[in-house]
Amino acid sequence: MNIYADHAATTKTSRAAIDAMVDCMENCYGNPSSLYSVGQQAKTALENAREKVAKILNCDPKEITFTSGGSEADNQAIRSAAYLGAKKGKKHIISTAFEHHAVLHTLKKLEQEGFTVTLLDVHKEGIVSAKEVADAIREDTALVTVMYANNEIGTIQPIAEIGKICRERGVLFHTDAVQAIGHISVDVQRDAVDMLSLSAHKFHGPKGVGVLYARKGILLTNLIEGGAQERGKRAGTENVPGIVGMTAALEEAAKHLEEHRKHLIPLRNRLISGLSKIEYSELNGDPENRLPGNVNFCFEGIEGESLLLLLDDLGIQASSGSACTSGSLDPSHVLLAIGRLHEVAHGSLRLSLGEDITEEEIDYIIESVRSVVERLRAMSPFWRDLINGKRPHVFKQYQTQLLQ
Ligand SMILES: *Cc1c(COP(=O)(O)O)cnc(C)c1O
């Protein structure tokens, strides 16, 4: 069996996206800025894509800027809002402790430029409180940036509530919706969002292309200077095939969103329930308020990296929050943000399911994880100390909260 269960890292490009891209490369190869017909065909393809993306997000096509992906959109949104605020003497930004690094590292840079950043707690459920956002807003707050859904633990944030608060208080609101778009319903009007980032490769589109939505009237700061593409806000010849492929994938995802959600949620719950039966394990993040395809567990006495390698041998591709492979022994900042101790944060496993996953595959994953965890524990001196009582257990033997 081969099961790709790392859709939060990236997804396989869909047939529809590939076909749209090939057709575009063969037939609309001109430069959209050129005036002759093959250039104008590319221009038309680009503007049609912009209209379709705008329709799905429920905004005006003029509010859509195409970027090289989620990271660029996050960087540009946050810098733009920060510099707009600074012009009015507002240099305070509110965010959360478990944002993607594209957000956190941009905020770090802005701190070095004299901005003040408040990172809100996300509690053990992995959900920020809208009331705490409201309480953190000051006279000099320029921006609130909160992700729509977390990329590691999949928890969904109260975006519409936060949007309403920010609108009332006159503070700009950005959301990194990279994990949400194509998986759960997002609407920039309903959610009162001023700026939003998305990335094509997280919903079966190609890599290296994304969108920054910015509400009319918000002046964007350029990250890339040059030509007048994207209304002068993002220079460089547009990635027309990528944009067209992204749009095809987005339309498909939007069309099947409910159907996929209904299919995935019971299977995700079956997986959570099955893995909860492994002793000394715990689900990370709220059990219900999470993305339809996200399951993330910590296992005591396990190294996440070894777990991944053994699962790969069994044909399962998953991910872990620990970053030992990159030479750093730091556990995931997301798991630490929800209060996990270092020793269990190292033993984490993220399974992000594809829309076509079957019950049989879920059961295979449960059995595989159970056997691999047992094997690794049998070899671990750390585990021996735990069961011999030389070290205290972090978790209860079985998680009490089991889903049906
Ligand atoms: C993947 C991801 C990004 C980065 O998107 P890229 O297109 O890969 O740059 C940003 N934020 C979140 C939440 C993500 O999951």
PDBQT file of the ligand as one rigid body, heavy atoms in Angstrom, charges set to zero:
ROOT
HETATM    1  C1  LIG A 501       2.724  26.282   3.104  1.00  0.00    +0.000 C 
HETATM    2  C2  LIG A 501       2.361  27.443   3.943  1.00  0.00    +0.000 A 
HETATM    3  C3  LIG A 501       2.872  28.722   3.684  1.00  0.00    +0.000 A 
HETATM    4  C4  LIG A 501       3.910  28.972   2.621  1.00  0.00    +0.000 C 
HETATM    5  O1  LIG A 501       3.380  28.878   1.324  1.00  0.00    +0.000 OA
HETATM    6  P1  LIG A 501       4.408  28.701   0.095  1.00  0.00    +0.000 P 
HETATM    7  O2  LIG A 501       3.533  28.841  -1.122  1.00  0.00    +0.000 OA
HETATM    8  O3  LIG A 501       4.992  27.350   0.218  1.00  0.00    +0.000 OA
HETATM    9  O4  LIG A 501       5.399  29.811   0.200  1.00  0.00    +0.000 OA
HETATM   10  C5  LIG A 501       2.468  29.761   4.480  1.00  0.00    +0.000 A 
HETATM   11  N1  LIG A 501       1.591  29.581   5.468  1.00  0.00    +0.000 NA
HETATM   12  C6  LIG A 501       1.059  28.373   5.750  1.00  0.00    +0.000 A 
HETATM   13  C7  LIG A 501       0.068  28.235   6.852  1.00  0.00    +0.000 C 
HETATM   14  C8  LIG A 501       1.427  27.262   5.000  1.00  0.00    +0.000 A 
HETATM   15  O5  LIG A 501       0.920  26.071   5.286  1.00  0.00    +0.000 OA
ENDROOT
TORSDOF 0
